[in-house]
Amino acid sequence: MNKPSKLILMLVIAFVTPAGFAADAKKAEAPTAHEYTAKSPKLNRAQVDELLAKPEQLLVIDVRQPDEVSTIGGFPAYLSIQAADLEKYLAYIPKDRTIITLSNHAGRAGKAADLLAGKGFTVAGAVGVQNYEEEGGKLTKIAPKKPAKPAEKHKHKS
């Protein structure tokens, strides 16, 4: 390689390398898929357990898909309203209880909690069930029912 070609190559490397590091730094600063950004507080295990100790004052709304609840687990008693349907079922949610919303890492739960708080509900916050479990909380595993076997046909004697 001649001297001018080497010089051009070195200049290209000198200018491209910092740009590559800058791009990596921006990727590191970008929010992750599980980053919590809602206005409602994200509750930890101790806060959730304190609320669960008074079930007569609490309403748990799980905004996940049914298959997420069955594969990951959840709380033993909850109202299941998927996140996309929450606004159309507001009339069915009692206003006389404190509400916590659930999702896997509290992302959808946070949005749901913000929506409910904005509509006048008393919301304690959002819970990520996987975060709750990582902090030592116990989840209830709910196995889906297996389809019933077809009933045998009985022959009737006439």
N, C-alpha and C positions, 0 to 999 in steps of 0.2 A: 504494500500500500504506500502511495507517495505521501509526502508531507501535507499537501493541501487536503487530501482525503482524510488523513488522520486528524487534522485540525477540525474539519467539519464534523467528523464523527464524535470527537471529544466535546465540541460545542453542543451538539444535539443531546448527548448524554447528560451534559451539565444542565441543560434547560428542562429536559424531560424528567429526570430523576426527582427534583423537588416537587414537580407537579404530581408525580405518582404518590409521593409521601403525603402531599396535601389531600389528595383524593382519599387515601387510606384513613387519614385523620378525620375527614368529614364522614366517612362511613362509620367510624367508631363513635362519632357524636350523634349520628342519626338515631331516632327512637327505635327501640326494639318492638317486636310484635306484642310483647307482654307489658310494655310500659304503661303505667296508669296515668291518665290525663283528665279524669273527670273532676268536677267540683266537689261532689260528695266525698266524704272521707272513705279511704280504703281501710277496712277493719282488720285487725290482727286476731289471732286465736283468742287471746285473753278477753278482748272486747266482745267477740262473738259469744264466747262461753258465758260471759256475764249476762248478755241479752237472752241467751237460750235458757238461762236459769229461771226466767219469768215468762214461760210460754203463753200465759193468758194475756200478756201485754204485747206479744210479738207476732208479726206476720212475716214469713220467709217466702220470698218470690224467686223462683228459679227460672231464669230466662234462657236456659240452654235447650238444645234439641233433646228429645227423649232418649236417643241413642247415646248421647254424652252422659246423661244421668245414669243410664244402666251400665255403661262401661267404666266410668270414672267413680261414680258414687255421689252421694249428696247427703242432705240432712233428712232425718226420718219423717218429718212433716213439713210440707211446703205446698205452695200454690204454683202450679206450672203454667206460665204464660211465656211463650217464646218472645224474644226481644222484638221481633218485627211486628208482633201482634199486640204489644203492651198498650199502646194508645187506644186501640178500639175496645179494650176490655176494662178501661178505667172505672166504669160504673159498677163493676162487680168487685172491686177492691175495697174492703172496709177502711174507713178513715179513722177509726177509733183505736188503732193499734200502731205501734212503731214498726216500721218496715226495714228489713235488710234484703238486699237483692244478691243473687248468686249467679256466677258464671265460673268458668274454669280458672281464669287468672284475674278476674274482676274488671276486665275491659268492657264487656257488654253490660255487666252488672252496674258499673259506674255510670254508663249512659242511661240505663234504666232508672237508677237512683236519682240522677239529675232530672230526668223527665218527671218522675213522681213528685219530687220536691217542688218542681216548678208548677205542678198542678195542685199544690196544697196538702200533699200527704206528709206525714211525719216520717222522715227517713233517717235512720241511724247511720247508714252507709252501705258500702258494697263489699262483697266477700268473694275472693277467688277460692273455690273449694280445694284446688290443688295446693294453693299457698297455705290454706288452713291445715291441710293434711301434712304438709312439709313441716309445719310448726308443731306437730304432735297431735293435732285434732283428729278425732275419729269420724270417718265418713260411713254412711250406711250404703252398702252395696245392694242394689235392687236388681235382681235377675229378671229379665223379661220372661213372661209366661210362654211355655212351649205350646204350640198349637195342639188342640185336643185331637185324639185319634177319632176317625169317623166311627160313628156308632154302628154296631152290628145290626143287621136287619133281622128282626124276629119273625119267624113264620107263625102265623095265627091259624089255629085249627078252627074250622068252621063247623 
